[in-house]
Amino acid sequence: MPRYVLVNRRAGKFTDDAKRSSRGAVARALTMLRSTDVIFDHQPKDETARRVVVLDADETEIRSIRENLPQDAILEPAVQRQLHRHTPIKLRPTLPMPATTAGAVHPLYSVTVKGGGAPLANIEVMFYFDHLGQTHVDTKKTDSQGRVSVAVPSGFTLSLVEPIPYADFWIMLVKPPASGGTIDCAPVAKADAHGTGWWHGAMKITATDPNRGAGIKVGVIDTGCGPHPNLAHVTLVGAFIDGEQLPPNQGYDVAEHGTHTSGIIGARPSKAGDYAGLAPGCELFHARVFKDESPQGGPSQAEIIMAIDALSRDHQCDLINMSLGGGPPTQSEEDAIRDAEERGTLCICSAGNDAGAIEYPGAYQECAAVSAIGQRDWAPANTFSAGNLPNDPEMIGKNNLFLAAFSCYGPTLACAGPGVGIVSTVPARPPAAPAPYMEMDGTSMASPAACGALAVILSQDAQYKSLPRDKPRAKRARTLLANHCQTIGLDDQYQGKGVPAV
């Protein structure tokens, strides 16, 4: 049976009686359902809190009762959100390689992947093939000597090879050398003496004060956070998976994405060469909503709603960063975002990586959507990041800055943020170094960059800090974001108000 999400509205409910009455709508709606399998029922002890039910139900029955639902009940299909795609925009759409016919023998292409002259063991390598006008991709892993081989079926032409080192070296995207050859990945430069990179400079963050952003609470909803020594101060709120709230020890990263976005906001360097977060002094919280980074591992609106409520209601976060998206809008998700706004929380969201319209949740009017920019000559030649320079001259701005070729955009964009070749923390997993850093590209990086810069701006605004936690406080945050943006010479649909500058 199809999966549905049932919740009660909370936006616009300003008294305890109104909130309790709204929550009762879920119980009344459940009595109307007969052919139902409740997967999980999230009922906080506080009767004014939102109730979230995930259930499988008969589609015909759902249609028959929809018009008679209690006014404050929202019953809608589950919609899955995902991490924004990483495939190079010029190589989309890609198809998986066809299954090998039993007994067929194909020639092998082999290459050795190195970093700084040393073999890179057990890293992913993506092979892109051209066949009848379409691009196919096959993913393999290097062995202990950095070697990897892939079958080349008849009629397929290997066009590009993409080694993906875990840390310390750039992701490359190169034409294949002769079989048996070597690809040497360029090393990622260390941070300067102040722990800054080009993205700090683009946002005018040059101060060495480690307390930047102090007094501001920032939440992150992502794949989890850490372990990483430079993020030891992050409060893990736990995980929200399949409608269930799991304890804080389940909040560690199941990929790399969430640790990276958290580090962009608030990493605190522990040694020379470490990159600092934009707001290392902020109080940082992280809620995991992903099972893993696979297409099937993303959350539904139910998990996102629960995470928003936990960060905004329980931990009183001023800002929440969401670097995820895709799929249609949902009433329940927007209600949770609007409800958070009424508690003084502004949601900052990545615009998306499909070079099209802004994706949800960033497209909700209550959210501040962020596009991604890059800086010329930061990324070495033949790296994945270097390939994100756009061909359209309208997307080239001032000061060597440009709109990333993959970035989504549109008239409701709030601002732009650095999102190409951004170096940040990833989980410390053997055999990686104990405090690894990796570069990533995407509006997923641009959104926390804008969020971190805004945290610094808010920390310096006495009027903002004096406001009670309600909608005017969130509106003040949005106004300060707009007022501190500086144009980089692009059309508003590409940069919104510009790039936040502290």
C-alpha positions as CSV (number, residue, x, y, z in Angstrom):
1,M,0.0,0.0,0.0
2,P,1.1,3.6,-0.6
3,R,2.7,5.4,2.3
4,Y,1.2,8.6,3.9
5,V,2.0,11.1,6.5
6,L,-0.6,12.4,8.9
7,V,0.1,15.5,11.1
8,N,-1.7,18.3,12.7
9,R,-1.3,21.9,11.8
10,R,0.5,24.2,14.2
11,A,1.3,27.3,12.3
12,G,-1.0,30.1,13.4
13,K,-1.9,28.3,16.7
14,F,-0.8,30.7,19.3
15,T,-2.5,29.4,22.5
16,D,-2.1,26.1,24.3
17,D,-5.8,25.3,23.8
18,A,-5.5,25.9,20.1
19,K,-2.4,23.6,19.9
20,R,-4.1,20.8,21.9
21,S,-7.2,21.0,19.8
22,S,-5.2,20.9,16.6
23,R,-3.3,17.8,17.9
24,G,-6.6,16.1,18.6
25,A,-7.4,16.3,14.9
26,V,-4.9,13.5,14.2
27,A,-6.7,11.2,16.6
28,R,-10.0,12.0,15.0
29,A,-8.6,11.4,11.5
30,L,-7.2,8.0,12.6
31,T,-10.7,6.8,13.6
32,M,-11.8,7.4,10.0
33,L,-9.2,5.0,8.6
34,R,-9.9,1.3,8.4
35,S,-7.4,-0.3,6.0
36,T,-4.4,1.2,7.7
37,D,-1.0,0.0,8.9
38,V,0.6,2.5,11.2
39,I,4.4,2.4,10.7
40,F,5.2,4.9,13.5
41,D,3.2,7.3,15.7
42,H,5.3,10.2,17.1
43,Q,3.4,11.5,20.2
44,P,5.5,13.9,22.3
45,K,4.4,13.9,26.0
46,D,3.7,17.6,25.7
47,E,0.2,17.7,24.4
48,T,0.8,21.0,22.6
49,A,3.5,19.5,20.5
50,R,2.9,18.2,17.0
51,R,1.9,14.6,16.4
52,V,3.4,12.9,13.4
53,V,2.0,9.6,12.1
54,V,3.6,7.5,9.2
55,L,1.2,4.9,7.8
56,D,0.4,2.7,4.9
57,A,-3.1,3.0,3.7
58,D,-5.4,2.1,0.9
59,E,-5.4,4.8,-1.8
60,T,-9.1,4.5,-2.5
61,E,-10.0,4.9,1.2
62,I,-7.7,8.0,1.5
63,R,-9.6,9.6,-1.4
64,S,-13.0,8.8,0.1
65,I,-12.3,10.5,3.5
66,R,-10.1,13.4,2.4
67,E,-13.0,15.9,2.1
68,N,-14.2,15.0,5.6
69,L,-10.9,15.2,7.4
70,P,-10.8,17.5,10.5
71,Q,-9.8,21.0,9.6
72,D,-6.4,20.8,11.4
73,A,-5.4,17.4,10.1
74,I,-3.0,17.1,7.1
75,L,-3.0,13.7,5.4
76,E,-0.8,13.5,2.3
77,P,1.5,11.1,0.4
78,A,5.0,10.6,1.8
79,V,7.5,12.6,-0.3
80,Q,11.2,11.6,-0.2
81,R,13.9,14.3,-0.1
82,Q,17.4,13.5,-1.1
83,L,20.9,14.9,-1.1
84,H,21.4,17.1,-4.2
85,R,23.1,15.2,-7.0
86,H,26.8,15.2,-7.4
87,T,27.1,14.0,-11.0
88,P,28.8,16.7,-13.2
89,I,26.1,18.7,-14.9
90,K,27.6,18.1,-18.3
91,L,27.3,14.3,-17.8
92,R,23.6,14.2,-17.0
93,P,21.6,12.1,-17.5
94,T,23.8,9.1,-16.9
95,L,22.7,5.5,-17.1
96,P,24.1,2.4,-15.3
97,M,26.3,0.1,-17.3
98,P,24.3,-2.8,-18.8
99,A,24.5,-6.2,-17.2
100,T,27.3,-8.4,-18.6
101,T,26.1,-11.3,-20.8
102,A,27.0,-14.6,-19.3
103,G,30.2,-15.9,-20.9
104,A,31.0,-12.6,-22.6
105,V,34.6,-11.4,-22.4
106,H,35.3,-7.7,-22.6
107,P,38.7,-6.0,-22.6
108,L,39.8,-4.4,-19.3
109,Y,40.9,-0.8,-18.8
110,S,43.2,-0.4,-15.9
111,V,44.6,2.7,-14.2
112,T,46.5,3.5,-11.0
113,V,45.3,6.3,-8.8
114,K,47.8,8.3,-6.7
115,G,47.8,11.3,-4.5
116,G,51.0,13.2,-4.1
117,G,52.8,10.3,-5.7
118,A,51.5,7.7,-3.3
119,P,48.8,5.1,-4.2
120,L,45.3,5.9,-3.0
121,A,43.8,2.6,-1.7
122,N,40.1,1.7,-1.5
123,I,38.7,4.9,-3.0
124,E,35.8,5.1,-5.4
125,V,36.5,5.7,-9.1
126,M,33.7,6.5,-11.5
127,F,34.1,5.6,-15.2
128,Y,32.0,7.4,-17.8
129,F,31.3,5.7,-21.1
130,D,29.8,7.0,-24.3
131,H,27.4,4.7,-26.2
132,L,24.9,5.6,-28.9
133,G,24.7,9.2,-27.8
134,Q,24.2,8.3,-24.1
135,T,26.5,8.4,-21.1
136,H,26.8,5.3,-18.9
137,V,28.6,5.2,-15.6
138,D,30.3,2.4,-13.7
139,T,31.8,2.7,-10.2
140,K,34.7,0.6,-8.9
141,K,37.2,0.8,-6.0
142,T,40.9,0.8,-6.0
143,D,42.9,-2.0,-4.4
144,S,45.6,-1.6,-1.8
145,Q,48.1,-0.4,-4.5
146,G,45.7,2.2,-5.9
147,R,44.9,0.0,-9.0
148,V,41.5,-0.4,-10.5
149,S,40.1,-2.0,-13.6
150,V,36.8,-1.9,-15.5
151,A,35.4,-3.8,-18.4
152,V,34.8,-2.0,-21.7
153,P,31.9,-3.6,-23.6
154,S,31.9,-3.6,-27.3
155,G,30.7,-0.3,-28.8
156,F,31.4,1.6,-25.6
157,T,34.0,4.3,-25.4
158,L,35.6,5.3,-22.1
159,S,35.4,9.2,-22.1
160,L,36.2,10.3,-18.5
161,V,37.6,9.0,-15.2
162,E,36.6,10.4,-11.9
163,P,38.7,9.3,-8.9
164,I,37.2,10.4,-5.6
165,P,39.8,10.5,-2.7
166,Y,38.2,10.6,0.7
167,A,40.3,13.5,2.0
168,D,43.4,15.7,1.4
169,F,43.3,15.4,-2.4
170,W,41.0,16.9,-5.1
171,I,38.3,14.8,-6.8
172,M,39.6,14.6,-10.4
173,L,37.7,14.4,-13.7
174,V,40.1,13.6,-16.5
175,K,40.3,12.0,-19.9
176,P,41.5,8.5,-19.4
177,P,45.3,7.9,-19.8
178,A,46.4,4.8,-21.8
179,S,45.4,1.6,-20.0
180,G,48.0,0.8,-17.4
181,G,48.7,4.5,-16.8
182,T,48.4,6.7,-13.7
183,I,46.2,9.5,-12.5
184,D,47.8,11.7,-9.8
185,C,45.2,13.6,-7.7
186,A,46.2,17.2,-6.8
187,P,46.7,17.9,-3.1
188,V,44.1,20.1,-1.4
189,A,45.9,23.3,-0.2
190,K,46.0,23.9,3.6
191,A,44.2,26.8,5.1
192,D,46.1,30.1,5.6
193,A,47.3,31.2,9.1
194,H,43.8,32.3,10.0
195,G,42.1,29.1,8.9
196,T,40.4,30.8,5.9
197,G,39.8,30.0,2.3
198,W,38.4,31.9,-0.7
199,W,34.9,31.5,0.7
200,H,35.8,33.4,3.9
201,G,37.1,36.3,1.7
202,A,34.1,36.3,-0.5
203,M,32.0,36.9,2.6
204,K,34.4,39.5,4.0
205,I,35.2,37.3,7.0
206,T,38.9,38.1,7.8
207,A,38.8,38.4,11.5
208,T,40.8,35.9,13.6
209,D,38.2,36.0,16.5
210,P,37.3,32.3,17.3
211,N,34.1,33.6,18.9
212,R,32.5,34.7,15.6
213,G,28.8,33.9,15.8
214,A,28.7,33.7,19.6
215,G,25.2,33.8,21.2
216,I,23.5,32.4,18.1
217,K,22.1,28.9,17.9
218,V,22.3,27.1,14.6
219,G,20.7,23.8,13.7
220,V,21.7,21.5,10.8
221,I,19.4,18.8,9.3
222,D,21.6,16.4,7.3
223,T,23.3,12.9,7.2
224,G,24.7,13.3,10.7
225,C,27.8,14.9,12.2
226,G,31.3,13.5,13.0
227,P,33.2,12.1,14.6
228,H,35.7,14.9,14.0
229,P,37.8,16.7,16.7
230,N,37.0,20.1,15.2
231,L,33.3,19.5,15.7
232,A,33.4,18.0,19.2
233,H,31.4,20.9,20.4
234,V,28.3,20.1,18.2
235,T,25.3,18.9,20.1
236,L,23.9,15.8,18.4
237,V,20.1,15.9,18.7
238,G,19.8,12.3,17.5
239,A,18.3,10.7,14.4
240,F,14.9,10.8,12.9
241,I,14.5,7.7,10.8
242,D,11.3,6.0,9.5
243,G,9.2,8.3,11.7
244,E,11.2,7.2,14.8
245,Q,13.3,9.5,17.0
246,L,16.6,7.8,17.9
247,P,19.0,8.9,20.7
248,P,21.9,11.3,20.3
249,N,24.5,8.4,19.8
250,Q,22.7,7.7,16.5
251,G,23.4,11.2,15.3
252,Y,26.9,10.5,13.9
253,D,27.4,10.8,10.1
254,V,26.3,7.9,7.9
255,A,28.1,9.6,4.9
256,E,30.3,12.7,4.8
257,H,27.8,15.3,3.7
258,G,26.5,16.4,7.2
259,T,29.9,16.7,8.7
260,H,31.0,18.8,5.8
261,T,28.0,21.2,6.0
262,S,28.4,21.4,9.8
263,G,32.1,22.2,9.5
264,I,31.4,25.0,7.0
265,I,29.3,26.7,9.7
266,G,31.2,26.0,12.9
267,A,34.5,24.0,12.6
268,R,37.0,25.0,15.3
269,P,40.6,24.4,14.0
270,S,42.8,22.2,16.2
271,K,46.1,22.6,14.2
272,A,47.7,24.7,11.6
273,G,46.2,24.2,8.1
274,D,42.7,23.4,9.3
275,Y,39.9,25.4,7.8
276,A,37.7,27.3,10.3
277,G,34.0,27.5,10.1
278,L,32.5,30.8,9.2
279,A,30.8,31.1,12.7
280,P,33.0,28.9,15.0
281,G,31.6,30.6,18.1
282,C,27.9,29.7,17.4
283,E,26.1,27.0,19.4
284,L,25.7,24.2,16.8
285,F,23.1,21.4,16.8
286,H,22.8,18.5,14.3
287,A,19.8,16.3,13.6
288,R,20.3,13.3,11.3
289,V,17.4,12.4,9.0
290,F,19.2,10.2,6.4
291,K,19.6,6.4,6.6
292,D,22.5,6.7,4.2
293,E,23.4,8.7,1.0
294,S,21.8,6.3,-1.5
295,P,18.7,7.5,-3.5
296,Q,16.6,5.4,-1.2
297,G,18.2,6.6,2.0
298,G,16.6,10.0,2.1
299,P,13.9,11.2,4.6
300,S,10.3,11.8,4.0
301,Q,8.6,15.0,5.2
302,A,7.8,13.3,8.4
303,E,11.4,13.0,9.5
304,I,12.2,16.5,8.4
305,I,9.2,17.9,10.3
306,M,10.3,16.1,13.5
307,A,13.9,17.4,13.1
308,I,12.6,21.0,12.5
309,D,10.4,20.8,15.6
310,A,13.3,19.4,17.7
311,L,15.8,22.1,16.6
312,S,13.3,25.0,16.7
313,R,11.0,24.1,19.5
314,D,13.2,22.1,21.9
315,H,16.6,23.7,21.3
316,Q,15.4,27.2,20.2
317,C,17.7,27.5,17.2
318,D,17.8,30.9,15.5
319,L,18.7,29.3,12.1
320,I,18.3,25.9,10.6
321,N,20.3,24.8,7.6
322,M,18.8,22.2,5.2
323,S,21.1,21.1,2.4
324,L,18.6,18.6,0.8
325,G,15.7,18.7,-1.5
326,G,13.8,17.5,-4.6
327,G,10.2,16.4,-5.1
328,P,7.0,18.3,-4.8
329,P,5.9,20.7,-2.0
330,T,4.0,19.3,1.0
331,Q,1.5,21.0,3.2
332,S,2.9,19.4,6.4
333,E,6.5,20.4,5.7
334,E,5.6,24.0,4.9
335,D,3.4,24.1,8.0
336,A,6.4,23.0,10.1
337,I,8.7,25.6,8.5
338,R,6.0,28.3,9.1
339,D,5.6,27.1,12.7
340,A,9.3,27.4,13.2
341,E,9.3,30.9,11.8
342,E,6.6,31.8,14.3
343,R,9.1,30.7,17.0
344,G,11.8,33.0,15.6
345,T,13.6,30.3,13.5
346,L,14.6,31.1,9.9
347,C,15.3,28.1,7.6
348,I,18.2,28.4,5.1
349,C,18.0,26.0,2.2
350,S,20.1,24.9,-0.7
351,A,18.6,25.8,-4.0
352,G,19.5,22.5,-5.8
353,N,22.1,21.2,-8.2
354,D,20.1,20.5,-11.3
355,A,20.6,23.9,-13.0
356,G,16.9,24.5,-13.1
357,A,14.2,26.0,-10.8
358,I,14.7,26.2,-7.0
359,E,13.8,22.9,-5.4
360,Y,11.7,22.3,-2.3
361,P,12.0,22.9,0.6
362,G,14.1,25.9,-0.6
363,A,11.2,27.0,-2.8
364,Y,8.8,27.7,0.1
365,Q,8.4,31.4,0.6
366,E,9.2,31.0,4.3
367,C,12.7,29.7,3.5
368,A,15.8,31.5,2.3
369,A,17.1,29.7,-0.7
370,V,20.8,29.9,-1.6
371,S,22.5,29.4,-5.0
372,A,26.2,28.4,-5.4
373,I,29.0,30.5,-6.7
374,G,32.7,29.7,-7.4
375,Q,35.9,31.6,-7.7
376,R,38.0,31.2,-10.9
377,D,41.5,29.6,-10.5
378,W,40.8,28.2,-7.0
379,A,40.4,24.7,-8.3
380,P,43.4,23.0,-10.1
381,A,42.9,22.0,-13.7
382,N,41.2,18.6,-14.4
383,T,39.5,18.6,-11.0
384,F,35.7,18.0,-10.6
385,S,35.4,21.6,-9.2
386,A,37.2,23.2,-12.2
387,G,34.5,21.7,-14.4
388,N,31.8,23.7,-12.8
389,L,32.6,26.9,-14.5
390,P,29.5,27.9,-16.6
391,N,29.6,28.4,-20.4
392,D,26.9,31.2,-20.3
393,P,28.7,34.6,-20.0
394,E,25.6,35.9,-18.1
395,M,26.7,33.7,-15.2
396,I,30.2,35.2,-14.9
397,G,30.3,38.0,-12.3
398,K,32.7,40.4,-10.8
399,N,35.9,39.7,-8.8
400,N,36.5,36.3,-10.6
401,L,33.2,35.0,-9.2
402,F,30.7,32.9,-11.1
403,L,27.4,31.1,-10.7
404,A,28.2,27.3,-10.6
405,A,27.1,25.5,-13.8
406,F,25.0,23.1,-11.7
407,S,23.3,25.7,-9.5
408,C,19.5,26.1,-9.4
409,Y,18.2,29.6,-9.5
410,G,15.0,31.7,-9.8
411,P,13.2,34.9,-8.9
412,T,12.6,33.9,-5.2
413,L,16.3,33.3,-4.5
414,A,17.4,34.9,-1.2
415,C,21.2,35.1,-1.9
416,A,24.2,33.3,-3.2
417,G,26.9,31.5,-1.3
418,P,30.3,29.9,-2.0
419,G,29.7,26.4,-3.2
420,V,32.6,25.3,-5.5
421,G,35.7,23.6,-4.1
422,I,34.8,24.2,-0.5
423,V,37.1,22.5,1.9
424,S,35.6,21.3,5.2
425,T,35.5,18.5,7.7
426,V,34.6,14.9,7.0
427,P,34.3,12.0,9.5
428,A,37.5,10.7,11.0
429,R,37.4,7.1,9.8
430,P,40.4,4.8,9.5
431,P,42.6,4.9,7.5
432,A,42.0,8.6,7.0
433,A,43.9,11.2,9.1
434,P,42.4,11.8,12.6
435,A,41.0,15.2,11.5
436,P,40.3,14.9,7.7
437,Y,39.2,17.7,5.4
438,M,37.7,17.2,1.9
439,E,36.5,19.5,-0.8
440,M,32.9,19.4,-2.1
441,D,30.8,21.2,-4.5
442,G,27.1,22.1,-4.5
443,T,24.4,24.4,-3.2
444,S,24.7,22.0,-0.2
445,M,27.9,23.9,0.6
446,A,26.6,27.3,-0.4
447,S,23.6,27.1,2.0
448,P,25.7,26.5,5.2
449,A,28.2,29.2,4.1
450,A,25.3,31.7,3.9
451,C,23.9,30.4,7.2
452,G,27.3,30.7,8.9
453,A,27.8,34.3,7.6
454,L,24.3,35.2,8.8
455,A,25.0,33.8,12.3
456,V,27.9,36.2,12.5
457,I,25.8,39.1,11.3
458,L,23.0,38.2,13.9
459,S,25.5,38.0,16.7
460,Q,26.6,41.6,16.0
461,D,23.0,43.0,15.9
462,A,21.8,44.1,19.3
463,Q,18.2,44.7,18.1
464,Y,18.0,41.1,16.8
465,K,19.3,39.6,20.0
466,S,16.8,41.7,22.1
467,L,13.8,40.4,20.3
468,P,11.6,37.6,21.7
469,R,11.6,34.3,19.8
470,D,8.7,34.9,17.5
471,K,8.0,35.8,13.9
472,P,9.4,39.3,14.0
473,R,12.7,37.9,15.1
474,A,12.9,35.5,12.1
475,K,11.8,38.5,9.8
476,R,14.6,40.5,11.3
477,A,17.1,37.8,10.4
478,R,15.8,37.7,6.8
479,T,16.1,41.5,6.6
480,L,19.6,41.5,8.0
481,L,20.6,38.8,5.4
482,A,19.3,40.9,2.6
483,N,20.8,44.2,3.9
484,H,24.3,42.6,4.2
485,C,24.3,41.1,0.7
486,Q,26.7,42.6,-1.8
487,T,26.2,42.1,-5.6
488,I,28.7,40.2,-7.6
489,G,27.3,41.6,-10.9
490,L,24.9,38.8,-11.7
491,D,21.2,39.0,-12.4
492,D,19.0,38.7,-9.3
493,Q,17.7,35.3,-10.5
494,Y,21.2,34.0,-10.1
495,Q,22.4,35.7,-7.0
496,G,19.3,37.0,-5.2
497,K,20.3,40.0,-3.2
498,G,24.0,39.0,-3.6
499,V,26.6,37.3,-1.4
500,P,26.3,37.9,2.4
501,A,29.2,40.0,3.7
502,V,29.9,40.4,7.4
